[in-house]
Amino acid sequence: MGAFSGRIRVAVPRMGVGEGAATTLSLIIHELATNSLKYGALSADTGTLDVSGSSDDDETTIIWTERGGPSVEPPNGAGGYGSKLVIRSISSQLGGSISYDWSADGVIVTLKMGTSKLAK
């Protein structure tokens, strides 16, 4: 069953992820998961993570929603190395963007990527 049993839900549509995009996408997901384990919802016993998404011919969107963890606040300054790497990777390699909604309930991260770039 594991430590996170029932606390992580992933519901995204089937999508083609090419060899070139797979490394970039996994780096982004790894950074988000690491931050959640250190500071976010997955750092608390009652925290949950919901990953959902949608895709069409032009754009693929993934929404990362954390709830039930410690109170969160936006980081001060430009962010650390990992945050900068994620921003550069999603914009240059996946033709997309990342945005954060820092609410008291938890962070919501929206990833938007070009569907054609994701398939490469």
C-alpha positions in Angstrom: 0.0 0.0 0.0 2.7 2.5 0.8 3.1 5.8 2.6 1.1 7.7 0.0 -1.7 5.2 -0.5 -4.8 7.1 -1.5 -3.1 10.5 -1.3 -2.0 10.9 -4.9 -4.5 10.9 -7.8 -3.4 11.1 -11.4 -6.1 11.6 -14.1 -4.6 12.8 -17.4 -5.6 11.9 -20.9 -3.5 9.5 -23.0 -0.9 11.6 -24.8 2.1 11.0 -26.9 5.4 11.9 -25.2 8.4 11.6 -27.5 11.9 10.7 -26.5 13.1 14.3 -26.5 10.3 15.6 -24.4 10.3 12.6 -21.9 13.4 13.7 -20.2 12.2 17.3 -19.9 8.8 16.4 -18.7 10.2 14.0 -16.1 12.6 16.6 -14.8 9.7 19.0 -14.3 7.6 16.4 -12.5 10.6 15.4 -10.4 11.1 19.0 -9.3 7.4 19.5 -8.4 7.4 16.2 -6.5 10.6 17.0 -4.6 9.2 20.4 -3.6 5.9 18.8 -2.5 7.8 16.3 -0.3 10.0 18.9 1.3 7.6 21.9 1.7 4.2 21.1 0.3 1.2 18.8 0.7 3.2 15.5 0.7 5.3 16.7 3.6 2.2 16.3 5.9 0.4 13.1 6.7 -2.9 14.5 5.6 -1.7 16.2 2.4 -3.0 15.2 -1.0 -1.8 15.6 -4.6 -4.2 15.7 -7.6 -2.7 15.8 -11.1 -5.2 16.3 -13.9 -4.9 17.4 -17.5 -6.4 18.0 -20.9 -5.1 17.9 -24.4 -6.0 19.0 -27.9 -4.2 19.4 -31.2 -2.5 22.6 -30.1 -2.0 22.6 -26.4 -1.6 20.1 -23.5 -2.3 21.3 -20.0 -1.4 19.6 -16.7 -2.7 20.9 -13.4 -0.8 19.9 -10.2 -3.0 20.6 -7.2 -1.8 20.2 -3.6 -4.1 20.3 -0.6 -4.0 19.6 3.1 -0.3 20.4 3.7 1.3 23.3 5.5 0.3 26.8 4.7 2.2 28.0 1.6 3.5 31.3 0.5 5.2 32.4 -2.8 8.9 32.1 -2.7 10.9 35.3 -2.2 13.0 36.4 -5.1 13.6 34.6 -8.4 13.5 31.1 -7.0 16.2 28.5 -6.8 18.1 26.5 -9.4 15.3 23.9 -9.8 12.7 26.5 -10.4 14.8 28.4 -13.0 15.6 25.1 -14.7 11.8 24.2 -14.9 10.9 27.6 -16.4 13.7 27.4 -19.0 12.9 23.8 -19.9 9.2 24.2 -20.3 9.5 27.3 -22.4 12.4 26.4 -24.6 12.0 22.7 -25.0 8.2 22.2 -24.7 7.0 25.5 -26.1 5.0 26.2 -23.0 4.7 28.0 -19.7 4.3 27.3 -16.0 2.2 29.3 -13.6 1.7 29.1 -9.8 -1.4 29.9 -7.7 -0.2 30.3 -4.1 -3.3 30.0 -2.0 -3.4 29.3 1.8 -4.9 25.8 1.0 -2.0 24.8 -1.1 -0.3 25.4 -4.4 -1.8 24.9 -7.8 0.7 24.6 -10.7 -0.5 24.9 -14.3 1.8 23.5 -17.0 0.9 24.4 -20.6 2.9 22.8 -23.4 2.7 22.6 -27.2 1.2 19.3 -28.0 3.4 18.9 -31.1 6.6 19.7 -29.0 5.5 17.2 -26.4 5.3 14.4 -29.0 8.9 14.9 -30.3 
